[in-house]
């Protein structure tokens, strides 16, 4: 009898471990395949060479993998870590920076430092949370919108490949949205490999090779890259990441998690990594029932995901080589499909408050325009323009409310407001 119970218990433990491992593997595969093209495009837009982009991708994967392993084992909680996809989209929508990639790396270091400080000094974290949600969402939507047009352009320029990728995404997404983009990636890779002639000499090095970049700090990169990157990373990744853990019954102290992700961001930045943060979407895979029935053991799923990320990092150069040898419109289409869900969510959040809808629209339009002044990107100016209109509307609303609410004892105050006769007059008859 006891032997049977022990056998049953051992089988259950092995089953739980298998489920946690499977959930971690799926989370890592989905996290990587859904947005690695966005990361590569973003790094290229801010001046990274192919070797520097491969180094940046590898640094991000290794840093977020080690961070996930460290935090999940240290806290015994399913703390999932990812790169900043909205941050990569911000870089992809930029027009570059004065000073090239070294200036961008300097901005990445500043972003990491701000994330660390957010965990150590609560007022800074509260400042990010106090940014009006319509404006933060509108800025993110403005960053994402140009990238989300890529699937339509791909269908026009290459109907066969473009339609195959888009229809795969739509078909799989109608059954399981989480796997829609990975399925589109698989189809794109297969079609590119079978229909496109890729010369071996065009692939370049396939083995990992970290490229150390000496940072250059400029005011324009600090304001135009570091500050928007910090805001979207905190507002769209770190804070939602804590919310996902809370929904699944885990309530960690946010500050230390923010500081540790910022520390790993600082480690990856000199090698081209833009930002490491808490995962939001894939976190649900490691924190939910998919990772096992016992909530106390689901941290193993996050640790497995971290290990898979580290292994994927070793193949970053091969991924970059394949992407660079592929038709750019198809890779951009995959990146655009990966961002459609985030675009829908940000547009909904931006337009939900009717009182501040115009401020959100101004933020969106200025951000999409891509205007730059003093070398500072449109994302900053969009938030600044929308914030100015938002503050003006708040001021006018406050003035109007003050005029409608006269002070007690003033000539405009009703004399019978609190008298017993007035109360009796307002009381309903029985």
WODA-V946939 format. One record per residue. N is the residue number from 1. RES is the residue in three letters. SS is DSSP state (H for helix, E for strand, - for the rest). OMEGA is omega in whole degrees, -180 to 180 (none if undefined). NEAR is the number of other C-alpha atoms within 10 Angstrom. Layout:
n=N res=RES ss=SS omega=OMEGA near=NEAR
n=N res=RES ss=SS omega=OMEGA near=NEAR
This chain:
n=1 res=UNK ss=- omega=-179 near=6
n=2 res=UNK ss=H omega=179 near=7
n=3 res=UNK ss=H omega=179 near=8
n=4 res=UNK ss=H omega=179 near=9
n=5 res=UNK ss=H omega=179 near=10
n=6 res=UNK ss=H omega=178 near=11
n=7 res=UNK ss=H omega=180 near=12
n=8 res=UNK ss=H omega=179 near=12
n=9 res=UNK ss=H omega=178 near=12
n=10 res=UNK ss=H omega=178 near=12
n=11 res=UNK ss=H omega=178 near=12
n=12 res=UNK ss=H omega=179 near=12
n=13 res=UNK ss=H omega=179 near=13
n=14 res=UNK ss=H omega=179 near=12
n=15 res=UNK ss=H omega=179 near=13
n=16 res=UNK ss=H omega=180 near=20
n=17 res=UNK ss=H omega=178 near=18
n=18 res=UNK ss=H omega=179 near=15
n=19 res=UNK ss=H omega=179 near=20
n=20 res=UNK ss=H omega=179 near=29
n=21 res=UNK ss=H omega=179 near=22
n=22 res=UNK ss=H omega=179 near=20
n=23 res=UNK ss=H omega=179 near=28
n=24 res=UNK ss=H omega=179 near=33
n=25 res=UNK ss=H omega=-180 near=23
n=26 res=UNK ss=H omega=180 near=20
n=27 res=UNK ss=H omega=-180 near=27
n=28 res=UNK ss=H omega=-180 near=31
n=29 res=UNK ss=H omega=179 near=18
n=30 res=UNK ss=H omega=-179 near=19
n=31 res=UNK ss=H omega=-179 near=24
n=32 res=UNK ss=H omega=-173 near=20
n=33 res=UNK ss=H omega=-176 near=20
n=34 res=UNK ss=- omega=-173 near=25
n=35 res=UNK ss=- omega=-179 near=25
n=36 res=UNK ss=H omega=179 near=23
n=37 res=UNK ss=H omega=178 near=23
n=38 res=UNK ss=H omega=180 near=27
n=39 res=UNK ss=H omega=-179 near=28
n=40 res=UNK ss=H omega=179 near=26
n=41 res=UNK ss=H omega=179 near=22
n=42 res=UNK ss=H omega=179 near=24
n=43 res=UNK ss=H omega=179 near=28
n=44 res=UNK ss=H omega=-178 near=18
n=45 res=UNK ss=H omega=180 near=21
n=46 res=UNK ss=- omega=168 near=24
n=47 res=UNK ss=- omega=-179 near=20
n=48 res=UNK ss=- omega=171 near=24
n=49 res=UNK ss=- omega=179 near=13
n=50 res=UNK ss=H omega=180 near=17
n=51 res=UNK ss=H omega=180 near=18
n=52 res=UNK ss=H omega=177 near=24
n=53 res=UNK ss=H omega=177 near=26
n=54 res=UNK ss=H omega=178 near=32
n=55 res=UNK ss=H omega=179 near=29
n=56 res=UNK ss=H omega=178 near=31
n=57 res=UNK ss=H omega=179 near=32
n=58 res=UNK ss=H omega=-179 near=29
n=59 res=UNK ss=H omega=179 near=29
n=60 res=UNK ss=H omega=-178 near=31
n=61 res=UNK ss=H omega=-180 near=32
n=62 res=UNK ss=H omega=-179 near=23
n=63 res=UNK ss=H omega=-179 near=30
n=64 res=UNK ss=H omega=176 near=30
n=65 res=UNK ss=H omega=179 near=30
n=66 res=UNK ss=H omega=179 near=20
n=67 res=UNK ss=H omega=179 near=28
n=68 res=UNK ss=H omega=179 near=31
n=69 res=UNK ss=H omega=-178 near=25
n=70 res=UNK ss=H omega=-175 near=17
n=71 res=UNK ss=H omega=-179 near=22
n=72 res=UNK ss=H omega=179 near=23
n=73 res=UNK ss=H omega=-178 near=16
n=74 res=UNK ss=H omega=-176 near=11
n=75 res=UNK ss=H omega=-173 near=12
n=76 res=UNK ss=- omega=177 near=17
n=77 res=UNK ss=- omega=-179 near=24
n=78 res=UNK ss=- omega=-178 near=31
n=79 res=UNK ss=- omega=180 near=34
n=80 res=UNK ss=- omega=-177 near=34
n=81 res=UNK ss=E omega=-179 near=35
n=82 res=UNK ss=E omega=169 near=30
n=83 res=UNK ss=E omega=-179 near=29
n=84 res=UNK ss=- omega=178 near=27
n=85 res=UNK ss=H omega=175 near=28
n=86 res=UNK ss=H omega=177 near=26
n=87 res=UNK ss=H omega=176 near=29
n=88 res=UNK ss=H omega=177 near=29
n=89 res=UNK ss=H omega=176 near=28
n=90 res=UNK ss=H omega=179 near=27
n=91 res=UNK ss=H omega=-178 near=28
n=92 res=UNK ss=H omega=180 near=23
n=93 res=UNK ss=- omega=-177 near=25
n=94 res=UNK ss=- omega=179 near=23
n=95 res=UNK ss=- omega=-178 near=17
n=96 res=UNK ss=- omega=-179 near=25
n=97 res=UNK ss=- omega=174 near=24
n=98 res=UNK ss=- omega=-176 near=18
n=99 res=UNK ss=- omega=175 near=17
n=100 res=UNK ss=H omega=-176 near=15
n=101 res=UNK ss=H omega=176 near=24
n=102 res=UNK ss=H omega=177 near=22
n=103 res=UNK ss=H omega=177 near=26
n=104 res=UNK ss=H omega=178 near=32
n=105 res=UNK ss=H omega=175 near=30
n=106 res=UNK ss=H omega=177 near=25
n=107 res=UNK ss=H omega=178 near=30
n=108 res=UNK ss=H omega=179 near=30
n=109 res=UNK ss=H omega=179 near=28
n=110 res=UNK ss=H omega=177 near=24
n=111 res=UNK ss=H omega=178 near=28
n=112 res=UNK ss=H omega=179 near=30
n=113 res=UNK ss=H omega=179 near=17
n=114 res=UNK ss=H omega=179 near=24
n=115 res=UNK ss=H omega=177 near=32
n=116 res=UNK ss=H omega=-179 near=23
n=117 res=UNK ss=H omega=179 near=19
n=118 res=UNK ss=H omega=179 near=23
n=119 res=UNK ss=H omega=-177 near=21
n=120 res=UNK ss=H omega=-175 near=16
n=121 res=UNK ss=- omega=-172 near=14
n=122 res=UNK ss=H omega=-179 near=11
n=123 res=UNK ss=H omega=180 near=12
n=124 res=UNK ss=H omega=176 near=15
n=125 res=UNK ss=H omega=178 near=22
n=126 res=UNK ss=H omega=178 near=11
n=127 res=UNK ss=H omega=178 near=11
n=128 res=UNK ss=H omega=-180 near=18
n=129 res=UNK ss=H omega=-177 near=15
n=130 res=UNK ss=H omega=176 near=9
n=131 res=UNK ss=- omega=-177 near=14
n=132 res=UNK ss=- omega=-177 near=15
n=133 res=UNK ss=H omega=178 near=19
n=134 res=UNK ss=H omega=-178 near=29
n=135 res=UNK ss=H omega=178 near=30
n=136 res=UNK ss=H omega=179 near=28
n=137 res=UNK ss=H omega=180 near=27
n=138 res=UNK ss=H omega=177 near=33
n=139 res=UNK ss=H omega=179 near=34
n=140 res=UNK ss=H omega=178 near=32
n=141 res=UNK ss=H omega=178 near=30
n=142 res=UNK ss=H omega=176 near=28
n=143 res=UNK ss=H omega=-173 near=28
n=144 res=UNK ss=H omega=-171 near=26
n=145 res=UNK ss=H omega=-180 near=22
n=146 res=UNK ss=H omega=-180 near=16
n=147 res=UNK ss=H omega=-178 near=24
n=148 res=UNK ss=H omega=176 near=23
n=149 res=UNK ss=- omega=-175 near=15
n=150 res=UNK ss=H omega=179 near=21
n=151 res=UNK ss=H omega=178 near=23
n=152 res=UNK ss=H omega=178 near=17
n=153 res=UNK ss=H omega=180 near=16
n=154 res=UNK ss=H omega=178 near=24
n=155 res=UNK ss=H omega=179 near=19
n=156 res=UNK ss=H omega=-175 near=13
n=157 res=UNK ss=H omega=-179 near=13
n=158 res=UNK ss=- omega=-171 near=13
n=159 res=UNK ss=H omega=-175 near=13
n=160 res=UNK ss=H omega=-179 near=12
n=161 res=UNK ss=H omega=-178 near=19
n=162 res=UNK ss=H omega=180 near=23
n=163 res=UNK ss=H omega=180 near=16
n=164 res=UNK ss=H omega=-180 near=16
n=165 res=UNK ss=H omega=-178 near=27
n=166 res=UNK ss=H omega=-179 near=23
n=167 res=UNK ss=H omega=175 near=13
n=168 res=UNK ss=H omega=178 near=20
n=169 res=UNK ss=H omega=-178 near=23
n=170 res=UNK ss=H omega=-177 near=18
n=171 res=UNK ss=H omega=-179 near=14
n=172 res=UNK ss=H omega=-180 near=17
n=173 res=UNK ss=H omega=179 near=16
n=174 res=UNK ss=- omega=178 near=10
n=175 res=UNK ss=- omega=-178 near=10
n=176 res=UNK ss=- omega=-173 near=10
n=177 res=UNK ss=H omega=-176 near=14
n=178 res=UNK ss=H omega=-176 near=17
n=179 res=UNK ss=H omega=-176 near=18
n=180 res=UNK ss=H omega=-178 near=23
n=181 res=UNK ss=H omega=175 near=28
n=182 res=UNK ss=H omega=177 near=23
n=183 res=UNK ss=H omega=178 near=21
n=184 res=UNK ss=H omega=178 near=27
n=185 res=UNK ss=H omega=-180 near=26
n=186 res=UNK ss=H omega=180 near=14
n=187 res=UNK ss=H omega=180 near=18
n=188 res=UNK ss=H omega=-180 near=23
n=189 res=UNK ss=H omega=-179 near=17
n=190 res=UNK ss=H omega=-178 near=12
n=191 res=UNK ss=H omega=178 near=15
n=192 res=UNK ss=H omega=-179 near=20
n=193 res=UNK ss=H omega=-175 near=13
n=194 res=UNK ss=H omega=-176 near=10
n=195 res=UNK ss=H omega=-176 near=9
n=196 res=UNK ss=- omega=177 near=12
n=197 res=UNK ss=- omega=-180 near=10
n=198 res=UNK ss=- omega=179 near=14
n=199 res=UNK ss=- omega=-179 near=8
n=200 res=UNK ss=H omega=-178 near=9
n=201 res=UNK ss=H omega=179 near=8
n=202 res=UNK ss=H omega=-177 near=11
n=203 res=UNK ss=- omega=-178 near=18
n=204 res=UNK ss=- omega=-178 near=16
n=205 res=UNK ss=- omega=-179 near=14
n=206 res=UNK ss=- omega=-180 near=16
n=207 res=UNK ss=- omega=-178 near=12
n=208 res=UNK ss=- omega=180 near=16
n=209 res=UNK ss=- omega=-180 near=15
n=210 res=UNK ss=- omega=179 near=19
n=211 res=UNK ss=- omega=179 near=17
n=212 res=UNK ss=- omega=-177 near=14
n=213 res=UNK ss=- omega=177 near=19
n=214 res=UNK ss=- omega=-175 near=13
n=215 res=UNK ss=- omega=175 near=20
n=216 res=UNK ss=- omega=-175 near=15
n=217 res=UNK ss=- omega=178 near=18
n=218 res=UNK ss=- omega=180 near=18
n=219 res=UNK ss=H omega=-178 near=15
n=220 res=UNK ss=H omega=178 near=20
n=221 res=UNK ss=H omega=178 near=26
n=222 res=UNK ss=H omega=-178 near=22
n=223 res=UNK ss=H omega=-174 near=18
n=224 res=UNK ss=H omega=-180 near=26
n=225 res=UNK ss=H omega=-172 near=30
n=226 res=UNK ss=H omega=-176 near=24
n=227 res=UNK ss=H omega=176 near=19
n=228 res=UNK ss=H omega=179 near=24
n=229 res=UNK ss=H omega=177 near=29
n=230 res=UNK ss=H omega=-177 near=23
n=231 res=UNK ss=H omega=-178 near=24
n=232 res=UNK ss=H omega=179 near=23
n=233 res=UNK ss=H omega=179 near=25
n=234 res=UNK ss=H omega=-173 near=24
n=235 res=UNK ss=H omega=-175 near=21
n=236 res=UNK ss=H omega=-178 near=24
n=237 res=UNK ss=H omega=-173 near=25
n=238 res=UNK ss=H omega=-179 near=25
n=239 res=UNK ss=H omega=174 near=20
n=240 res=UNK ss=H omega=178 near=18
n=241 res=UNK ss=H omega=175 near=25
n=242 res=UNK ss=H omega=-180 near=22
n=243 res=UNK ss=H omega=178 near=16
n=244 res=UNK ss=H omega=178 near=23
n=245 res=UNK ss=H omega=180 near=23
n=246 res=UNK ss=H omega=-179 near=13
n=247 res=UNK ss=H omega=-179 near=12
n=248 res=UNK ss=- omega=174 near=16
n=249 res=UNK ss=- omega=179 near=12
n=250 res=UNK ss=- omega=-175 near=17
n=251 res=UNK ss=- omega=179 near=13
n=252 res=UNK ss=- omega=173 near=14
n=253 res=UNK ss=- omega=-174 near=10
n=254 res=UNK ss=H omega=-173 near=17
n=255 res=UNK ss=H omega=-180 near=17
n=256 res=UNK ss=H omega=179 near=15
n=257 res=UNK ss=H omega=177 near=23
n=258 res=UNK ss=H omega=-177 near=26
n=259 res=UNK ss=H omega=-180 near=22
n=260 res=UNK ss=H omega=178 near=22
n=261 res=UNK ss=H omega=176 near=28
n=262 res=UNK ss=H omega=179 near=27
n=263 res=UNK ss=H omega=178 near=23
n=264 res=UNK ss=H omega=173 near=24
n=265 res=UNK ss=H omega=179 near=30
n=266 res=UNK ss=H omega=180 near=24
n=267 res=UNK ss=H omega=-177 near=19
n=268 res=UNK ss=H omega=-173 near=29
n=269 res=UNK ss=H omega=-179 near=28
n=270 res=UNK ss=- omega=178 near=23
n=271 res=UNK ss=- omega=174 near=24
n=272 res=UNK ss=- omega=179 near=31
n=273 res=UNK ss=- omega=-173 near=31
n=274 res=UNK ss=- omega=-180 near=33
n=275 res=UNK ss=- omega=174 near=31
n=276 res=UNK ss=E omega=-175 near=36
n=277 res=UNK ss=E omega=175 near=32
n=278 res=UNK ss=E omega=177 near=31
n=279 res=UNK ss=- omega=179 near=28
n=280 res=UNK ss=- omega=-175 near=21
n=281 res=UNK ss=- omega=-177 near=17
n=282 res=UNK ss=- omega=178 near=25
n=283 res=UNK ss=H omega=-179 near=27
n=284 res=UNK ss=H omega=179 near=22
n=285 res=UNK ss=H omega=-178 near=25
n=286 res=UNK ss=H omega=-177 near=34
n=287 res=UNK ss=H omega=-177 near=32
n=288 res=UNK ss=- omega=-176 near=20
n=289 res=UNK ss=H omega=177 near=16
n=290 res=UNK ss=H omega=-178 near=17
n=291 res=UNK ss=H omega=178 near=27
n=292 res=UNK ss=- omega=-177 near=25
n=293 res=UNK ss=- omega=-177 near=13
n=294 res=UNK ss=- omega=-178 near=10
n=295 res=UNK ss=H omega=-178 near=18
n=296 res=UNK ss=H omega=-176 near=13
n=297 res=UNK ss=H omega=-177 near=17
n=298 res=UNK ss=- omega=177 near=30
n=299 res=UNK ss=H omega=180 near=27
n=300 res=UNK ss=H omega=178 near=28
n=301 res=UNK ss=H omega=179 near=36
n=302 res=UNK ss=H omega=178 near=36
n=303 res=UNK ss=H omega=177 near=31
n=304 res=UNK ss=H omega=178 near=25
n=305 res=UNK ss=H omega=178 near=31
n=306 res=UNK ss=H omega=178 near=31
n=307 res=UNK ss=H omega=178 near=23
n=308 res=UNK ss=H omega=178 near=21
n=309 res=UNK ss=H omega=179 near=29
n=310 res=UNK ss=H omega=178 near=23
n=311 res=UNK ss=H omega=177 near=15
n=312 res=UNK ss=H omega=178 near=21
n=313 res=UNK ss=H omega=179 near=26
n=314 res=UNK ss=H omega=178 near=20
n=315 res=UNK ss=- omega=-177 near=17
n=316 res=UNK ss=H omega=-179 near=26
n=317 res=UNK ss=H omega=178 near=28
n=318 res=UNK ss=H omega=179 near=19
n=319 res=UNK ss=H omega=179 near=19
n=320 res=UNK ss=H omega=180 near=25
n=321 res=UNK ss=H omega=-180 near=19
n=322 res=UNK ss=H omega=-179 near=19
n=323 res=UNK ss=H omega=-179 near=20
n=324 res=UNK ss=H omega=179 near=16
n=325 res=UNK ss=H omega=-177 near=18
n=326 res=UNK ss=- omega=175 near=19
n=327 res=UNK ss=- omega=-174 near=15
n=328 res=UNK ss=H omega=-177 near=12
n=329 res=UNK ss=H omega=-180 near=20
n=330 res=UNK ss=H omega=177 near=26
n=331 res=UNK ss=H omega=178 near=24
n=332 res=UNK ss=H omega=178 near=22
n=333 res=UNK ss=H omega=177 near=27
n=334 res=UNK ss=H omega=178 near=30
n=335 res=UNK ss=H omega=179 near=27
n=336 res=UNK ss=H omega=177 near=27
n=337 res=UNK ss=H omega=-179 near=26
n=338 res=UNK ss=H omega=-175 near=26
n=339 res=UNK ss=H omega=-177 near=23
n=340 res=UNK ss=H omega=179 near=17
n=341 res=UNK ss=H omega=178 near=12
n=342 res=UNK ss=H omega=177 near=20
n=343 res=UNK ss=H omega=-180 near=23
n=344 res=UNK ss=H omega=180 near=14
n=345 res=UNK ss=H omega=-179 near=13
n=346 res=UNK ss=H omega=177 near=24
n=347 res=UNK ss=H omega=178 near=21
n=348 res=UNK ss=H omega=179 near=15
n=349 res=UNK ss=H omega=-178 near=18
n=350 res=UNK ss=H omega=-174 near=28
n=351 res=UNK ss=H omega=-175 near=20
n=352 res=UNK ss=- omega=-178 near=14
n=353 res=UNK ss=- omega=-176 near=13
n=354 res=UNK ss=H omega=-178 near=11
n=355 res=UNK ss=H omega=-177 near=12
n=356 res=UNK ss=H omega=-178 near=19
n=357 res=UNK ss=H omega=-180 near=18
n=358 res=UNK ss=H omega=178 near=19
n=359 res=UNK ss=H omega=179 near=26
n=360 res=UNK ss=H omega=-180 near=33
n=361 res=UNK ss=H omega=178 near=21
n=362 res=UNK ss=H omega=177 near=23
n=363 res=UNK ss=H omega=-179 near=34
n=364 res=UNK ss=H omega=-174 near=30
n=365 res=UNK ss=H omega=-179 near=19
n=366 res=UNK ss=H omega=179 near=23
n=367 res=UNK ss=H omega=-180 near=31
n=368 res=UNK ss=H omega=-176 near=22
n=369 res=UNK ss=H omega=180 near=15
n=370 res=UNK ss=- omega=-179 near=19
n=371 res=UNK ss=- omega=177 near=17
n=372 res=UNK ss=- omega=173 near=17
n=373 res=UNK ss=E omega=-180 near=11
n=374 res=UNK ss=- omega=180 near=9
n=375 res=UNK ss=- omega=-178 near=17
n=376 res=UNK ss=E omega=-170 near=23
n=377 res=UNK ss=- omega=-177 near=27
n=378 res=UNK ss=H omega=-180 near=29
n=379 res=UNK ss=H omega=179 near=32
n=380 res=UNK ss=H omega=-178 near=22
n=381 res=UNK ss=H omega=176 near=21
n=382 res=UNK ss=H omega=179 near=29
n=383 res=UNK ss=H omega=180 near=25
n=384 res=UNK ss=H omega=-179 near=17
n=385 res=UNK ss=H omega=178 near=19
n=386 res=UNK ss=H omega=179 near=29
n=387 res=UNK ss=H omega=178 near=21
n=388 res=UNK ss=H omega=179 near=15
n=389 res=UNK ss=H omega=178 near=17
n=390 res=UNK ss=H omega=-180 near=22
n=391 res=UNK ss=H omega=179 near=12
n=392 res=UNK ss=H omega=179 near=13
n=393 res=UNK ss=H omega=178 near=16
n=394 res=UNK ss=H omega=179 near=14
n=395 res=UNK ss=H omega=180 near=12
n=396 res=UNK ss=H omega=178 near=11
n=397 res=UNK ss=H omega=178 near=11
n=398 res=UNK ss=H omega=178 near=12
n=399 res=UNK ss=H omega=-179 near=11
n=400 res=UNK ss=H omega=179 near=11
n=401 res=UNK ss=H omega=180 near=11
n=402 res=UNK ss=H omega=179 near=11
n=403 res=UNK ss=H omega=-179 near=9
n=404 res=UNK ss=H omega=-177 near=10
n=405 res=UNK ss=- omega=-180 near=10
n=406 res=UNK ss=- omega=-179 near=13
n=407 res=UNK ss=- omega=180 near=11
n=408 res=UNK ss=- omega=179 near=10
n=409 res=UNK ss=- omega=179 near=9
n=410 res=UNK ss=- omega=-177 near=9
n=411 res=UNK ss=- omega=-177 near=9
n=412 res=UNK ss=- omega=-176 near=11
n=413 res=UNK ss=- omega=179 near=12
n=414 res=UNK ss=- omega=-175 near=11
n=415 res=UNK ss=- omega=-174 near=12
n=416 res=UNK ss=- omega=-171 near=10
n=417 res=UNK ss=- omega=-174 near=10
n=418 res=UNK ss=- omega=-178 near=9
n=419 res=UNK ss=- omega=178 near=10
n=420 res=UNK ss=H omega=179 near=10
n=421 res=UNK ss=H omega=-180 near=11
n=422 res=UNK ss=H omega=179 near=12
n=423 res=UNK ss=H omega=180 near=12
n=424 res=UNK ss=H omega=-179 near=10
n=425 res=UNK ss=H omega=-178 near=10
n=426 res=UNK ss=H omega=-178 near=9
n=427 res=UNK ss=- omega=-179 near=9
n=428 res=UNK ss=- omega=177 near=7
n=429 res=UNK ss=- omega=-177 near=6
n=430 res=UNK ss=- omega=none near=3
